[in-house]
Amino acid sequence: MLPIDAAAHSSRWRRRHPCEKAVLGFGLTALAVCLPPWPGAVLVAAATLAVLLGPAGVPPRQLWRAWRIPLGFCLTGAVPLLFQVGGAGGLVTLAPDGPSHATLLLLRTSAASLGVLLFAFTTPVSDVLPRLVRAGVPAPVVDVALVMYRISFLLLDAVRRIREAQAARLGLTGRAATWRSLAGLGATAFVRAFDRAARLQTGLAGRGYDGTLRVLVPRTSVSRRFLGATGALLAGLVALTLVLERLLP
Protein backbone atom coordinates (compact mmCIF):
# COMPACT_ATOMS: atom_id res chain seq x y z
CA MET A 1 0.00 0.00 0.00
CA LEU A 2 1.24 3.46 -0.88
CA PRO A 3 1.93 5.85 2.02
CA ILE A 4 -0.85 8.23 0.95
CA ASP A 5 -3.37 5.35 0.90
CA ALA A 6 -2.22 4.18 4.33
CA ALA A 7 -2.59 7.74 5.64
CA ALA A 8 -6.10 7.99 4.15
CA HIS A 9 -7.20 4.76 5.84
CA SER A 10 -5.87 5.95 9.21
CA SER A 11 -7.05 9.56 8.86
CA ARG A 12 -9.10 11.28 11.56
CA TRP A 13 -11.71 11.99 8.89
CA ARG A 14 -11.83 8.38 7.71
CA ARG A 15 -15.47 7.97 8.81
CA ARG A 16 -16.70 11.21 7.31
CA HIS A 17 -18.74 11.11 4.13
CA PRO A 18 -16.58 11.54 1.00
CA CYS A 19 -18.92 14.28 -0.21
CA GLU A 20 -17.94 16.48 2.72
CA LYS A 21 -14.24 16.11 2.03
CA ALA A 22 -14.76 16.56 -1.70
CA VAL A 23 -16.54 19.87 -1.16
CA LEU A 24 -13.71 21.07 1.08
CA GLY A 25 -10.75 19.79 -0.93
CA PHE A 26 -12.02 20.58 -4.42
CA GLY A 27 -13.54 23.84 -3.20
CA LEU A 28 -10.11 25.00 -2.07
CA THR A 29 -8.67 23.82 -5.38
CA ALA A 30 -11.28 25.82 -7.30
CA LEU A 31 -10.48 28.93 -5.26
CA ALA A 32 -6.77 28.50 -5.95
CA VAL A 33 -7.53 28.41 -9.67
CA CYS A 34 -10.14 31.18 -9.79
CA LEU A 35 -8.82 33.73 -7.29
CA PRO A 36 -5.86 36.01 -8.08
CA PRO A 37 -2.55 34.26 -7.32
CA TRP A 38 -1.62 37.12 -5.01
CA PRO A 39 -2.94 37.13 -2.39
CA GLY A 40 -5.63 34.54 -3.14
CA ALA A 41 -3.45 31.48 -3.80
CA VAL A 42 -1.28 32.28 -0.78
CA LEU A 43 -4.32 32.44 1.50
CA VAL A 44 -5.74 29.22 0.05
CA ALA A 45 -2.42 27.42 0.51
CA ALA A 46 -2.13 28.64 4.11
CA ALA A 47 -5.70 27.58 4.90
CA THR A 48 -5.23 24.18 3.27
CA LEU A 49 -2.01 23.55 5.18
CA ALA A 50 -3.73 24.55 8.42
CA VAL A 51 -6.54 22.06 7.78
CA LEU A 52 -4.15 19.29 6.72
CA LEU A 53 -1.82 19.64 9.69
CA GLY A 54 -4.57 20.53 12.17
CA PRO A 55 -8.04 18.93 12.03
CA ALA A 56 -7.09 16.34 9.39
CA GLY A 57 -4.01 15.28 11.38
CA VAL A 58 -1.70 14.60 8.42
CA PRO A 59 1.95 14.17 9.54
CA PRO A 60 4.15 16.94 8.10
CA ARG A 61 6.74 14.48 6.76
CA GLN A 62 4.14 12.45 4.87
CA LEU A 63 2.59 15.62 3.49
CA TRP A 64 5.94 16.88 2.21
CA ARG A 65 6.81 13.54 0.64
CA ALA A 66 3.51 13.56 -1.24
CA TRP A 67 3.53 17.27 -2.10
CA ARG A 68 7.06 17.39 -3.49
CA ILE A 69 6.06 15.34 -6.55
CA PRO A 70 3.33 17.70 -7.84
CA LEU A 71 5.47 20.62 -6.69
CA GLY A 72 8.17 19.42 -9.08
CA PHE A 73 5.66 19.51 -11.94
CA CYS A 74 4.64 23.01 -10.86
CA LEU A 75 8.26 24.17 -11.00
CA THR A 76 8.75 22.52 -14.38
CA GLY A 77 5.73 24.35 -15.76
CA ALA A 78 6.85 27.70 -14.36
CA VAL A 79 10.44 27.63 -15.65
CA PRO A 80 9.55 28.12 -19.38
CA LEU A 81 7.78 31.38 -18.50
CA LEU A 82 11.17 32.86 -17.60
CA PHE A 83 12.34 32.80 -21.23
CA GLN A 84 11.17 33.98 -24.61
CA VAL A 85 12.07 32.67 -28.03
CA GLY A 86 13.12 35.15 -30.68
CA GLY A 87 13.41 38.91 -30.46
CA ALA A 88 16.15 41.47 -30.68
CA GLY A 89 18.21 39.94 -27.89
CA GLY A 90 18.77 36.60 -29.56
CA LEU A 91 17.19 33.22 -30.08
CA VAL A 92 16.43 32.56 -26.39
CA THR A 93 16.40 35.43 -23.89
CA LEU A 94 14.88 36.21 -20.52
CA ALA A 95 11.28 37.39 -20.75
CA PRO A 96 10.65 40.90 -19.42
CA ASP A 97 7.86 39.81 -17.06
CA GLY A 98 9.02 36.20 -16.84
CA PRO A 99 9.83 36.04 -13.11
CA SER A 100 6.49 37.57 -12.08
CA HIS A 101 4.48 35.29 -14.38
CA ALA A 102 6.42 32.23 -13.23
CA THR A 103 5.93 33.12 -9.57
CA LEU A 104 2.19 33.67 -9.98
CA LEU A 105 1.79 30.39 -11.83
CA LEU A 106 3.79 28.56 -9.17
CA LEU A 107 1.62 30.03 -6.41
CA ARG A 108 -1.59 29.06 -8.17
CA THR A 109 -0.61 25.50 -9.10
CA SER A 110 1.02 24.64 -5.77
CA ALA A 111 -2.04 25.86 -3.83
CA ALA A 112 -4.35 23.89 -6.12
CA SER A 113 -2.31 20.71 -5.64
CA LEU A 114 -2.64 21.08 -1.87
CA GLY A 115 -6.42 21.06 -2.19
CA VAL A 116 -6.29 17.79 -4.12
CA LEU A 117 -3.93 16.31 -1.53
CA LEU A 118 -6.39 17.24 1.21
CA PHE A 119 -8.99 15.00 -0.38
CA ALA A 120 -6.47 12.24 -1.11
CA PHE A 121 -5.04 12.17 2.43
CA THR A 122 -8.47 11.90 4.06
CA THR A 123 -10.48 9.74 1.63
CA PRO A 124 -9.51 6.20 0.58
CA VAL A 125 -10.25 5.28 -3.01
CA SER A 126 -12.23 2.28 -1.80
CA ASP A 127 -14.71 4.68 -0.16
CA VAL A 128 -15.17 6.78 -3.28
CA LEU A 129 -15.48 4.29 -6.15
CA PRO A 130 -18.51 2.29 -4.92
CA ARG A 131 -20.45 5.53 -4.33
CA LEU A 132 -19.89 6.71 -7.91
CA VAL A 133 -22.60 4.33 -9.10
CA ARG A 134 -25.17 6.33 -7.12
CA ALA A 135 -23.80 9.49 -8.72
CA GLY A 136 -24.63 8.17 -12.19
CA VAL A 137 -21.33 6.59 -13.27
CA PRO A 138 -21.96 3.29 -15.14
CA ALA A 139 -21.39 0.25 -12.95
CA PRO A 140 -18.99 -1.47 -15.41
CA VAL A 141 -16.72 1.59 -15.34
CA VAL A 142 -16.64 1.52 -11.55
CA ASP A 143 -15.96 -2.23 -11.55
CA VAL A 144 -13.00 -1.82 -13.89
CA ALA A 145 -11.62 0.98 -11.69
CA LEU A 146 -11.96 -1.20 -8.57
CA VAL A 147 -10.19 -4.12 -10.24
CA MET A 148 -7.38 -1.94 -11.58
CA TYR A 149 -6.98 -0.32 -8.16
CA ARG A 150 -6.55 -3.76 -6.61
CA ILE A 151 -4.21 -5.06 -9.30
CA SER A 152 -2.00 -1.98 -9.10
CA PHE A 153 -1.11 -2.75 -5.48
CA LEU A 154 -0.49 -6.41 -6.29
CA LEU A 155 1.87 -5.45 -9.10
CA LEU A 156 3.68 -2.90 -6.96
CA ASP A 157 4.21 -5.56 -4.32
CA ALA A 158 5.47 -8.00 -6.98
CA VAL A 159 7.89 -5.40 -8.35
CA ARG A 160 9.23 -4.73 -4.86
CA ARG A 161 9.79 -8.44 -4.23
CA ILE A 162 11.54 -8.92 -7.58
CA ARG A 163 13.74 -5.89 -6.93
CA GLU A 164 14.73 -7.22 -3.50
CA ALA A 165 15.54 -10.63 -4.99
CA GLN A 166 17.71 -9.03 -7.68
CA ALA A 167 19.57 -6.98 -5.10
CA ALA A 168 20.16 -10.07 -2.95
CA ARG A 169 21.67 -11.83 -5.98
CA LEU A 170 24.04 -8.90 -6.69
CA GLY A 171 22.00 -7.83 -9.68
CA LEU A 172 22.50 -4.14 -8.92
CA THR A 173 26.28 -4.05 -8.39
CA GLY A 174 27.17 -2.32 -11.66
CA ARG A 175 25.68 -0.37 -14.53
CA ALA A 176 25.49 -3.34 -16.87
CA ALA A 177 24.04 -5.59 -14.17
CA THR A 178 21.51 -2.91 -13.26
CA TRP A 179 20.31 -2.61 -16.86
CA ARG A 180 20.00 -6.40 -17.16
CA SER A 181 18.07 -6.54 -13.91
CA LEU A 182 15.82 -3.71 -15.06
CA ALA A 183 15.03 -5.56 -18.28
CA GLY A 184 14.28 -8.72 -16.34
CA LEU A 185 12.10 -6.74 -13.93
CA GLY A 186 10.03 -5.33 -16.78
CA ALA A 187 9.58 -8.70 -18.45
CA THR A 188 8.63 -10.43 -15.21
CA ALA A 189 6.18 -7.70 -14.23
CA PHE A 190 4.57 -7.91 -17.69
CA VAL A 191 4.05 -11.65 -17.33
CA ARG A 192 2.83 -11.28 -13.74
CA ALA A 193 0.23 -8.72 -14.85
CA PHE A 194 -1.35 -11.13 -17.34
CA ASP A 195 -1.18 -13.95 -14.82
CA ARG A 196 -2.92 -11.86 -12.15
CA ALA A 197 -5.62 -10.81 -14.62
CA ALA A 198 -6.27 -14.42 -15.69
CA ARG A 199 -6.44 -15.61 -12.08
CA LEU A 200 -8.78 -12.77 -11.18
CA GLN A 201 -11.08 -13.60 -14.09
CA THR A 202 -11.13 -17.27 -13.08
CA GLY A 203 -11.89 -16.37 -9.47
CA LEU A 204 -14.75 -14.06 -10.42
CA ALA A 205 -16.23 -16.66 -12.76
CA GLY A 206 -16.08 -19.26 -9.99
CA ARG A 207 -17.98 -16.93 -7.65
CA GLY A 208 -20.83 -16.35 -10.08
CA TYR A 209 -19.80 -12.93 -11.38
CA ASP A 210 -22.77 -11.43 -13.25
CA GLY A 211 -21.24 -8.15 -14.35
CA THR A 212 -21.44 -6.22 -11.08
CA LEU A 213 -19.05 -6.19 -8.14
CA ARG A 214 -21.04 -5.77 -4.95
CA VAL A 215 -19.04 -3.97 -2.29
CA LEU A 216 -20.19 -3.19 1.23
CA VAL A 217 -19.92 0.53 1.88
CA PRO A 218 -20.09 1.89 5.46
CA ARG A 219 -23.17 3.99 6.00
CA THR A 220 -22.28 7.57 6.78
CA SER A 221 -24.44 10.67 6.77
CA VAL A 222 -23.48 14.08 5.45
CA SER A 223 -22.81 16.51 8.30
CA ARG A 224 -24.52 19.85 7.77
CA ARG A 225 -22.27 21.41 10.37
CA PHE A 226 -19.17 20.34 8.44
CA LEU A 227 -20.59 21.64 5.17
CA GLY A 228 -21.54 24.90 6.88
CA ALA A 229 -18.02 25.32 8.24
CA THR A 230 -16.62 24.53 4.79
CA GLY A 231 -18.85 27.15 3.17
CA ALA A 232 -17.83 29.70 5.78
CA LEU A 233 -14.14 28.96 5.19
CA LEU A 234 -14.45 29.27 1.41
CA ALA A 235 -16.51 32.47 1.64
CA GLY A 236 -14.05 33.92 4.15
CA LEU A 237 -11.13 33.23 1.84
CA VAL A 238 -12.90 34.95 -1.04
CA ALA A 239 -13.79 37.99 1.06
CA LEU A 240 -10.31 38.27 2.58
CA THR A 241 -8.73 38.02 -0.87
CA LEU A 242 -10.88 40.83 -2.25
CA VAL A 243 -10.09 43.04 0.74
CA LEU A 244 -6.33 42.40 0.64
CA GLU A 245 -6.26 42.83 -3.12
CA ARG A 246 -7.38 46.41 -2.64
CA LEU A 247 -5.05 47.13 0.25
CA LEU A 248 -1.88 45.44 -1.00
CA PRO A 249 -0.02 46.70 -4.07
N, C-alpha and C positions, 0 to 999 in steps of 0.2 A: 504494500500500500504506500502511495506517495505521502510525503509529510503533510501536504495541504489537505489530503483526504482524511488522514488520521486526526489532524487538528479540527476538521469539520465535524467528525463523529464525536469528538470529546469537547466540543464547544459548549459554552454556557447557554447558548441559544439553540442548542440541538433540538429541543422539544418545541420550539416556536414554529408556527406555520411558515412554510417557504414564501408565501405571498407577502408576509410582513417584511421579511428580510429582503425580498426582491424590490419592494417599494422603496426601502431605505437605501440599499446598495445602488440600484439602477437610477434612483432619483438623484443621488449624489453624483453619479456619473453624468446624468443629463445636465445637471447644473454646471459641472466642470466643462462640458462642451458648449453650453449655451451662454453662460455668463462671460464677461470680459476676463481674459487671463489675469489681469491685474486690476483690482485685488480679488476678483471672484474665485479664480482657480486656487489661489493661496488659501483663502478662507475655507474652501471646500476640502482641500487637502488636510488642513489643520483639523477641521471637524471630523473628517473620516479617520484620521489617525487617533483622535481622542476617543472615538467610538470603538475602534479596533483594539486599542490598548486598554481601554477602560471597561465599559459594560460587556463587550464581546469577549474580553479576556484572552486575546491572542498574544502569545509570547513575542517580545520584540525581535528575538533572533530568528524565529520562524517567519515572521512578517518580512524581515529584511531579505532572507534567503529566497522568499517567493517574489518579492517586489523587484529585486535586482534584475530579474530576467526581462520583464516588460520595460523596466527603466532603461535597459540597454537598447531596446528597440526604439524607445523615445529619443535617446541620445543619437542613435543612428539616423533617425528621421530629421532631427534638428540640424545636424552638421551640414547637409547640403545647402541650407538656407544662408550659410555664411559666405558662400561663393556665388559668383555669376560667371556665365560663359559668354565670351565675346566682349566687345567694347573697346574703348580707346586704350585701356591699360594693358591689354593682352588677351590671350585666349581664355585664361582662368584667373580671375581677380577676386578680391574681397568685395562683397556686396556692400553698398553704402549703409543700408539699414539691416544688414545681415545679423549682427549680434542681437538686436532687439527682437527681430522676428523669430530667431532661433530660441531665445529665452522664453518668449510668450508661448511658442508651440510646446516647448518642454514643460512649462508650467501646466498647460492645459492637458496634455496627454498623460503626464505623471499623476495628476489629480484624478483624471478619469480612470486610470488603471487601479488606483486605490479603491474606488467605489466598487469595481468588479471584484477585487480581492476581498472586500468586506462580505459580499455574498458568498464567495467561494469558501472562505474560512469558517463560515457559520452554517452552511447548508450542504449536506452530502448530496451527491448526484443521485443516490438511490432514493432520496426523499423527493426529488424533483421529477424524475422521469415518469414514475407511475401516475403522478397527478396531471401530466400533460394530456392524457387521454380525456379527462374531464374538461380540459381547456379547448378541446376540439382537434388536437393532433391525432392523425390516424393511428390506430393501435399497432399495425405492422411496423410503422416507423419507430414507435416507442420500443417495441420488442427488439428490433435490430439494434437500437441504441443501448438497451440494457445488455444484450449479448456482447456487443463490442466493448462495452465498459468492463464486463467481466473478463473477457478474453485479454484485454490490454494488460490487466494486472497479472494474469497467468503468464503472458509472454514476457513481461518485465521481470518476473521472478525467474523464468527460465533463462533469460539473458544473464541475469546476475549469477545464477548457478554455473552457467557455462563459462562466464568470465573468471569466476573463482577457480574453477577446475583448470582453465588454461594457465592462470597465474601459478597454481600449485605445481604444474608440470613445466615450469620455466618457459612458458610460451610468450612472455612479455619481457624477456631479458634484453632484446635488441630490436633495432628498427625492422629488420627483415622478419624476425620472429613475430613481432607485433602485427605486421601486415598480414602474415600468414594466419595468425590467430584471428584477426579481424575478419578475414575472408571466411574462415571456418565458422566463426560466430554468426555471420550473416546467413550462410547456407543452412546451418543447423536451426536457426530461428525461423527461417522460411519453411523448412520441413515441419518443425514443431507447430507452426501456425495452422497448416493444413491438417495435421494430425489432431490438434485440439478441436478444430471445426468439425471434423468427421466424427470424433467421439461425442461432441456436444449434440450433433444431429441425431446420432444413434440413441443417446440418452433421452432426448426429447421425444423421439418416436416411441421408445419403450414406455414412456410415461403418458402416452395418449395425447400428444400435443395436437391441438386442433386449430392452431393459428393464433392463439392468444396466450401470453404469459401472465398468469394471475399472481400478483404480488400483494402481500399484506402490507398495508400502509397504516402507520399509527394515526389514530384519530386526534386531530388537533383543531382547535377553533381559532379564528382570527381575533386577535385582541384589538378592540377599538382604542384602548388607551395607548397601545404601542403605535398604532397608525396615527392617532392624534399627535403624539409626541414627534413622530416622523414628519408629519405635515408642518408642525410648528418649527422644527429644525430647518426644514427646507425653505419655508417662508422667511424665517429669520436670516438665513444666509443670503437670500435674494435681497431683502431689505437692507441688510448691512452692506452688501456690495454696492447697491445704488447710492447709499449715503457716503461711503468711503470714496466712491468714484468721483463724487463732486468735491470732496474735501482734499483728496490727495492729487498731486499733479500727475 
